[in-house]
């Protein structure tokens, strides 16, 4: 709008909206507001209020937001996470700047409250990584916000990733004043971020947890220093900001491994060890960090979605949350093509405005018109719709892994293929001759003669024999262009000892969940594995081929990975 800066990334699901709130207000910012909780702990928040007066930024000294007479009661959007609230407007393309653009929503008549979890960003207490205490804290924040004079009693949620997880934490507890949430790119079970069906997602988690610890130890005065202010001004200039549209914040998480700054062992080192070492299966420790079993409690409107290439992090959770909310008529879900989700997060803001205007302001915006699922198939620019997932017009088609290396609907003759994987620390003699076998197997289909649209659920069934007591299965499905360019579509992972499935919970065409207890793999005997691959969509253009790679590891320069996320083999 007039006088507003440009937002990067996709902003709508292709709908045309009406009656959207326009820019009418200035924005007051009050830093370091104390929010009291039921146990007398006070979390720190930055509060952004719409005002018709001159905009200002102040720091609270008494725990109360300083307001002018021209500040009006408004709906409030709550953003809660372990990421530093002080720099959510920094403008950097990093995966922790995800609270949403205050300067978009506040001038349009919303208050925005960005809160730090216990033990982070100046909030006292001990960070618990989504434990039961953190859930109670989110509930208390929602109800405290609703009681403030600058809130009209309507509270919503805002933000992606950890901010989206916190919205689900709140929703399953049903705080009375939480009216709608927008948990785009969420997780309903934190186990799925750390362990991919028993395979450690170390490329992400072993950088993420120390980074959270480092950021938690940075004092307010550093975040509010002149140097950070200069960076903010630079990153938010139109030219520099526009260049950020080419950076994927999730993929950039790989740089976290390069951090060498000290962080506190308690709780961050402890939480890493508990997550990555002591609890490799979904036990009671992870149960309290999952809301999947409680989604039936959610009866407020929920807006889900992700981008298709977010395979190793947030995309997988969209589908169990959708099915867990099947009882709720006010759920919408949108999937974006690659590059649709931008960091700093300001994607889908017009969509979020239409959503919040409808549910928090009572405006008829058109957000609920049409089927509840909207998606783009990568390789096209066409928005499609569906009433459920997978789409009713999709057909499950089997492709055989033929012994000749062909991926084909025709089974072909019997046979087998073998590969040999040596972990880096296997003890194999350094002067040993190169092995006769490859370190992975590849199957390629015939070139497509017509456009082939893959839309729906994908599962790999594998009969395999191993010579170890356990292994990791890593499977990546790709689009192979005539010039040899490989575009990864999706992936699946499985620890061999977690292959057992609960048949009672499985449905035709749906991925199945592993049992909690490992089952010994009989060495040298054929075992049947069912490996869910992350549901996805892709148009395979004429002349292109499908490629499937199976390996036991994905580290290294040319490892089979999506977005560069690697696992501990």
C-alpha positions in Angstrom: 0.0 0.0 0.0 1.0 3.7 -0.1 4.0 4.3 2.0 4.5 0.7 2.8 7.6 -1.4 2.0 7.6 -4.4 -0.3 7.2 -7.8 1.2 9.3 -10.7 -0.3 7.7 -14.0 -1.2 4.2 -15.3 -2.1 1.5 -13.3 -0.4 -1.7 -15.1 -1.2 -3.0 -18.6 -2.1 -4.3 -17.2 -5.4 -7.6 -16.0 -4.0 -9.0 -12.5 -4.5 -9.8 -10.8 -1.2 -12.2 -8.1 -0.2 -12.7 -5.8 2.8 -9.1 -6.1 4.0 -8.0 -3.7 6.7 -6.0 -0.9 5.3 -3.3 1.3 6.8 -4.7 3.8 9.3 -2.3 3.7 12.3 1.2 4.5 13.4 3.1 2.0 15.5 4.3 2.4 19.1 6.9 -0.1 20.3 7.5 -0.8 24.0 10.5 -3.1 24.7 11.1 -5.5 27.6 7.6 -5.7 29.0 7.2 -8.2 31.8 4.3 -10.7 31.4 3.5 -12.4 34.8 2.8 -16.1 34.8 0.9 -18.3 37.2 4.1 -19.3 39.1 5.2 -15.6 39.4 7.8 -15.9 36.7 7.8 -12.9 34.3 8.5 -13.5 30.6 9.9 -10.6 28.5 8.0 -9.3 25.5 8.2 -6.5 23.0 4.8 -4.9 22.4 3.8 -3.1 19.2 0.5 -1.1 19.4 -1.5 0.7 16.7 -1.9 4.4 17.6 -3.1 7.6 15.9 -0.4 9.6 17.6 3.3 10.1 16.7 5.1 6.7 16.7 7.7 6.1 19.3 9.8 3.3 20.8 10.4 3.1 24.6 11.6 0.6 27.1 9.3 -0.5 29.9 10.7 0.0 33.4 7.7 -1.1 35.5 6.5 -4.1 33.5 3.6 -2.1 32.0 3.1 -0.9 28.5 3.2 2.9 28.3 0.1 3.9 26.2 -1.3 7.2 25.0 -5.0 8.2 25.0 -4.9 7.7 21.3 -4.1 4.0 21.5 -7.3 2.0 20.8 -8.2 -1.5 21.9 -7.4 -3.9 19.0 -7.1 -7.6 18.2 -3.7 -8.9 19.3 -1.4 -11.3 17.5 0.9 -13.3 19.8 4.3 -14.6 18.6 6.1 -16.8 21.2 9.4 -18.6 20.7 13.0 -19.1 22.0 14.4 -16.8 19.3 15.4 -13.2 20.3 12.4 -11.0 20.1 14.7 -7.9 19.9 15.7 -8.6 16.3 12.5 -10.0 14.7 12.5 -6.8 12.6 16.3 -7.1 11.7 15.6 -8.0 8.1 18.2 -10.8 7.9 17.4 -13.9 5.9 17.9 -16.2 8.9 15.7 -19.1 10.1 15.1 -17.5 13.5 13.5 -14.2 12.2 10.0 -15.7 11.9 7.6 -13.7 14.1 6.1 -11.9 11.1 6.3 -8.2 10.1 5.0 -6.0 12.8 5.1 -3.0 10.4 2.6 -4.8 8.2 0.0 -5.8 10.7 0.1 -3.0 13.3 -0.6 -0.1 10.9 -3.7 -2.2 9.8 -5.1 -2.2 13.3 -3.5 -5.2 15.1 -1.3 -5.2 18.2 1.7 -7.5 18.0 3.3 -9.1 21.1 6.6 -10.9 20.6 7.4 -13.0 23.7 10.6 -15.0 24.7 10.2 -18.4 26.2 11.8 -19.0 29.6 15.5 -18.8 29.7 15.8 -17.0 26.3 15.9 -13.4 25.1 16.0 -12.0 28.7 13.1 -14.1 30.1 14.1 -15.6 33.4 13.9 -19.4 34.1 15.1 -22.5 32.3 14.4 -23.2 28.6 12.5 -26.5 28.3 12.3 -27.1 24.5 8.5 -27.4 24.3 8.0 -29.1 27.6 4.8 -29.0 29.7 5.9 -25.8 31.5 6.3 -24.0 28.2 2.8 -25.0 27.1 1.4 -23.5 30.3 3.4 -20.4 29.7 1.9 -19.9 26.3 -1.6 -20.3 27.7 -0.8 -17.7 30.4 0.6 -15.2 27.8 -2.6 -15.4 25.8 -4.8 -14.7 28.8 -2.6 -11.9 30.1 -2.7 -10.2 26.7 -6.5 -10.5 26.6 -6.7 -8.7 29.9 -4.8 -5.6 28.8 -6.6 -2.3 28.0 -5.1 -2.2 24.5 -6.6 -5.7 23.7 -10.3 -5.9 22.5 -10.5 -9.5 23.8 -9.6 -11.1 20.4 -6.3 -12.9 20.4 -4.7 -14.7 17.5 -1.3 -16.3 16.8 1.4 -15.3 14.3 4.7 -16.7 13.1 6.2 -19.8 11.5 8.5 -22.6 12.7 8.9 -22.4 16.5 6.4 -19.5 16.6 3.9 -21.9 14.8 4.7 -24.7 17.2 3.8 -22.5 20.1 0.5 -21.7 18.5 -0.4 -25.4 18.5 0.8 -25.6 22.1 -1.7 -22.9 23.0 -4.6 -24.2 20.9 -4.7 -27.7 22.4 -5.1 -26.1 25.8 -8.0 -23.9 24.6 -7.4 -20.6 26.4 -10.7 -18.8 26.3 -9.5 -15.7 24.4 -7.6 -17.5 21.7 -9.9 -17.1 18.7 -7.8 -18.2 15.6 -4.2 -19.3 14.8 -2.0 -19.2 11.7 0.6 -21.8 12.3 2.2 -21.9 8.9 5.2 -24.2 8.6 4.6 -25.9 12.0 5.5 -29.0 13.9 3.1 -30.9 16.0 5.8 -33.3 17.4 9.3 -32.1 18.1 10.6 -35.6 17.8 10.1 -35.3 14.1 12.5 -32.4 13.9 15.3 -34.2 15.7 14.8 -37.8 14.6 13.6 -38.8 11.1 12.0 -42.2 11.9 15.0 -43.0 14.2 17.7 -41.4 12.0 19.3 -38.4 13.8 18.7 -35.1 11.9 22.1 -33.9 13.1 22.8 -31.5 10.3 20.1 -29.3 11.7 19.8 -30.1 15.4 23.5 -30.1 16.3 23.7 -26.6 15.0 20.3 -25.3 16.0 20.4 -26.1 19.8 23.9 -24.5 20.4 22.7 -21.5 18.3 19.6 -21.1 20.6 22.0 -21.2 23.5 24.3 -18.6 22.1 21.4 -16.2 21.3 19.9 -16.7 24.7 23.1 -15.4 26.3 23.2 -12.2 24.4 22.1 -9.2 26.6 19.5 -6.7 25.7 22.0 -3.9 25.4 23.8 -5.8 22.6 20.7 -6.3 20.6 19.8 -2.6 21.0 23.3 -1.4 20.2 24.2 1.1 17.5 25.9 -1.6 15.4 22.7 -3.8 15.3 20.7 -0.7 14.5 23.0 0.0 11.5 22.6 -3.6 10.3 18.8 -3.2 10.6 18.8 0.0 8.5 21.0 -1.6 5.9 19.1 -4.8 5.6 15.8 -3.0 5.3 16.8 -0.7 2.5 14.6 -1.6 -0.5 17.5 -2.8 -2.7 19.2 -5.0 -0.1 15.8 -6.3 1.1 14.8 -7.3 -2.4 18.0 -9.4 -2.8 17.0 -11.4 0.3 14.2 -13.0 -1.7 16.7 -15.5 -3.1 17.8 -16.9 0.2 16.2 -19.9 1.9 16.5 -19.4 5.7 16.1 -23.1 6.4 18.9 -24.1 4.1 21.0 -21.4 5.6 20.8 -23.3 8.9 23.9 -25.2 7.8 26.0 -22.2 8.8 25.1 -22.7 12.4 27.6 -25.5 12.5 30.3 -22.9 12.1 29.4 -21.1 15.4 32.2 -21.4 17.9 30.8 -19.1 20.5 30.3 -20.4 24.0 26.8 -21.3 25.2 25.6 -22.5 28.6 25.7 -26.3 29.2 22.6 -26.0 31.4 20.1 -26.3 29.8 21.2 -26.2 26.2 24.0 -28.8 26.3 21.8 -31.0 28.5 18.8 -30.6 26.1 21.0 -31.6 23.2 22.2 -34.7 24.9 18.7 -35.7 26.1 17.3 -35.1 22.6 20.0 -36.6 20.4 21.5 -39.3 22.7 19.3 -40.4 25.5 15.9 -40.5 23.7 16.3 -41.9 20.2 12.8 -43.4 20.2 9.5 -41.7 20.8 9.3 -42.3 24.6 7.5 -40.3 27.4 10.2 -37.6 27.2 9.0 -36.8 23.7 5.3 -37.4 24.5 5.2 -34.1 26.4 6.7 -32.3 23.4 4.0 -33.6 21.1 0.4 -32.3 20.6 -0.5 -34.9 17.9 -2.7 -36.9 20.3 -4.4 -33.7 21.5 -5.4 -32.1 18.2 -9.0 -33.3 18.8 -9.2 -30.5 21.5 -8.8 -27.8 18.9 -12.0 -26.2 17.8 -10.8 -22.7 16.8 -10.0 -21.8 13.2 -6.5 -23.0 12.1 -4.6 -22.1 8.9 -1.9 -24.6 7.9 0.6 -24.8 5.1 4.2 -24.9 4.0 6.3 -24.9 0.8 6.9 -28.2 -1.0 10.7 -28.2 -0.7 10.6 -27.9 3.1 10.9 -31.7 3.2 13.3 -32.3 6.1 11.6 -29.9 8.6 8.1 -28.5 8.5 6.3 -30.0 5.5 5.9 -33.5 7.1 3.8 -32.2 10.0 1.3 -30.5 7.8 -0.4 -33.8 7.0 -0.9 -35.3 10.4 -2.1 -32.0 11.7 -4.6 -31.8 8.9 -5.9 -35.2 9.6 -5.9 -34.6 13.4 -8.2 -31.6 12.8 -10.6 -33.4 10.6 -13.4 -32.7 13.1 -12.8 -29.0 12.7 -14.7 -27.3 9.8 -12.6 -24.1 10.0 -9.2 -25.4 8.8 -7.5 -24.2 5.7 -4.2 -25.5 4.2 -2.0 -24.1 1.4 1.2 -25.4 -0.2 3.6 -23.1 -2.0 6.1 -23.8 -4.7 9.9 -23.6 -4.1 10.9 -20.1 -3.0 7.4 -19.2 -1.8 8.5 -19.1 1.8 10.9 -16.3 2.6 13.2 -15.3 5.4 13.0 -13.0 7.2 9.4 -14.4 7.3 7.0 -12.1 5.7 5.4 -14.6 3.3 1.6 -15.0 3.1 1.0 -11.8 5.0 -1.9 -10.7 2.9 -3.3 -14.2 3.4 -2.8 -13.9 7.1 -4.4 -10.5 7.1 -7.5 -11.9 5.3 -7.6 -14.7 7.8 -7.3 -12.5 10.9 -9.7 -9.9 9.5 -12.3 -12.6 9.1 -11.9 -14.3 12.5 -10.7 -11.5 14.7 -12.5 -8.5 13.2 -15.6 -10.1 11.7 -14.9 -8.9 8.1 -16.1 -10.9 5.1 -12.8 -11.2 3.3 -13.4 -14.3 1.2 -10.7 -16.4 3.0 -13.2 -19.2 3.6 -14.5 -19.3 0.0 -13.9 -22.5 -2.0 -12.3 -25.8 -1.1 -10.1 -25.9 2.0 -6.8 -27.0 0.4 -5.0 -24.9 -2.2 -1.6 -25.8 -3.8 0.7 -25.1 -6.6 2.3 -28.0 -8.4 6.0 -27.1 -8.9 6.6 -27.0 -12.6 3.4 -25.1 -13.1 2.1 -21.7 -12.0 -1.5 -22.9 -11.6 -3.3 -22.9 -8.3 -5.3 -26.1 -7.6 -7.8 -27.0 -5.0 -8.8 -30.1 -3.0 -11.3 -31.0 -0.3 -9.0 -33.4 1.5 -5.5 -34.9 1.4 -4.5 -36.7 -0.7 -6.7 -35.1 -3.4 -9.6 -37.3 -4.3 -8.6 -37.6 -8.0 -5.1 -38.9 -7.3 -4.3 -42.5 -8.0 -1.7 -44.6 -6.2 0.7 -46.0 -8.8 3.4 -48.6 -8.1 6.9 -48.4 -9.6 9.2 -51.3 -9.3 12.9 -51.1 -8.4 14.1 -53.4 -11.2 17.4 -55.3 -11.0 18.6 -53.5 -14.2 18.4 -50.1 -12.5 15.1 -49.1 -14.1 12.3 -47.5 -12.1 9.2 -48.9 -13.9 5.5 -49.7 -13.5 6.5 -53.1 -14.9 8.0 -55.5 -12.4 10.6 -57.1 -14.7 12.6 -60.2 -13.9 13.8 -61.2 -10.4 17.2 -60.0 -9.2 19.0 -57.9 -6.7 21.4 -54.9 -6.4 24.0 -54.3 -3.8 26.0 -51.4 -2.4 28.6 -51.1 0.3 28.7 -48.3 2.8 31.7 -47.5 5.1 31.2 -44.9 7.8 34.2 -42.6 8.1 35.1 -44.1 11.4 34.6 -47.8 10.3 38.3 -48.7 10.8 38.7 -49.7 7.2 42.4 -49.8 6.3 43.4 -46.5 4.6 45.4 -48.3 1.9 42.6 -50.8 1.1 41.6 -51.1 -2.5 38.5 -49.3 -3.6 35.4 -51.5 -3.1 33.9 -53.1 -6.1 30.4 -51.9 -5.1 29.0 -48.4 -5.2 28.1 -46.5 -1.9 24.4 -46.1 -3.0 22.0 -47.4 -5.6 20.1 -45.5 -8.2 17.0 -46.2 -10.3 15.9 -44.1 -13.2 12.6 -44.3 -15.1 12.0 -43.9 -18.8 11.6 -40.4 -20.0 8.0 -39.1 -19.7 6.2 -38.5 -23.0 3.4 -36.5 -21.4 3.3 -34.2 -18.3 3.1 -36.4 -15.2 1.8 -34.8 -12.1 2.8 -36.3 -8.8 0.4 -35.1 -6.1 -0.1 -37.1 -2.9 1.4 -39.6 -0.5 4.5 -41.6 -1.4 5.8 -44.8 0.2 8.8 -46.9 -0.5 8.6 -50.7 0.1 11.9 -52.4 0.2 13.1 -55.9 0.6 16.7 -55.8 1.7 19.4 -57.8 3.5 22.1 -56.1 5.5 25.4 -57.3 7.0 25.3 -55.0 10.1 23.2 -55.1 13.2 21.4 -51.9 12.1 21.5 -49.3 9.3 19.9 -46.1 8.2 17.8 -46.1 5.0 18.0 -42.8 3.1 15.8 -42.5 0.1 15.6 -39.4 -2.2 13.2 -39.1 -5.1 14.2 -36.6 -7.8 13.3 -35.0 -11.1 16.0 -35.8 -13.6 16.2 -33.3 -16.6 17.5 -34.2 -20.0 20.6 -32.2 -19.4 21.4 -34.2 -16.2 20.2 -31.6 -13.8 18.7 -33.1 -10.7 15.9 -31.4 -8.7 15.1 -33.2 -5.5 11.4 -33.8 -4.9 11.1 -35.6 -1.6 12.9 -38.0 0.8 12.3 -40.7 3.4 14.3 -42.0 6.2 14.2 -45.1 8.4 16.3 -46.7 11.0 16.2 -50.4 10.2 15.5 -51.5 13.8 12.5 -49.2 13.9 10.9 -50.9 10.9 8.0 -52.5 12.7 4.7 -50.8 12.1 1.4 -50.6 13.9 -0.8 -52.2 11.2 -3.9 -51.1 13.1 -3.1 -47.4 12.6 -2.1 -47.8 8.9 -4.4 -47.0 6.0 -4.0 -47.8 2.3 -1.8 -45.2 0.7 -1.0 -43.5 4.1 2.5 -43.6 5.7 2.7 -45.8 8.8 4.3 -45.0 12.1 7.1 -47.0 13.7 6.6 -48.8 17.0 8.4 -47.3 20.0 10.6 -50.3 20.6 13.5 -51.4 18.3 13.4 -54.8 16.7 16.6 -56.6 16.0 17.5 -57.0 12.3 18.4 -60.6 11.4 21.8 -60.2 9.8 22.0 -61.8 6.3 18.2 -62.4 6.1 15.8 -60.6 3.8 13.6 -58.1 5.7 10.6 -56.1 4.4 10.7 -52.3 5.1 7.9 -49.7 4.6 9.5 -46.3 4.4 7.2 -43.3 4.3 8.5 -40.5 2.0 7.3 -37.0 2.7 4.1 -36.3 0.7 4.7 -33.9 -2.1 3.7 -32.5 -5.5 5.7 -32.1 -8.8 5.1 -31.9 -12.5 7.5 -34.2 -14.4 7.8 -32.5 -17.8 8.0 -34.4 -21.1 11.5 -35.7 -21.5 12.2 -35.7 -17.8 12.7 -38.9 -15.7 12.1 -39.9 -12.1 15.2 -40.9 -10.2 15.3 -42.8 -6.9 18.5 -43.0 -4.8 18.8 -45.3 -1.8 21.8 -45.1 0.5 22.7 -45.6 4.2 24.1 -42.0 4.7 23.8 -38.6 3.2 26.9 -36.8 4.4 29.6 -35.6 2.1 29.8 -33.3 -0.9 27.4 -35.2 -3.1 25.2 -36.8 -0.4 21.6 -37.5 -1.3 19.9 -34.7 0.7 17.1 -32.2 0.4 18.0 -28.6 1.4 21.3 -29.9 2.5 20.0 -31.4 5.8 22.3 -34.3 6.7 21.9 -37.2 9.2 24.2 -39.1 11.4 24.7 -42.5 9.7 
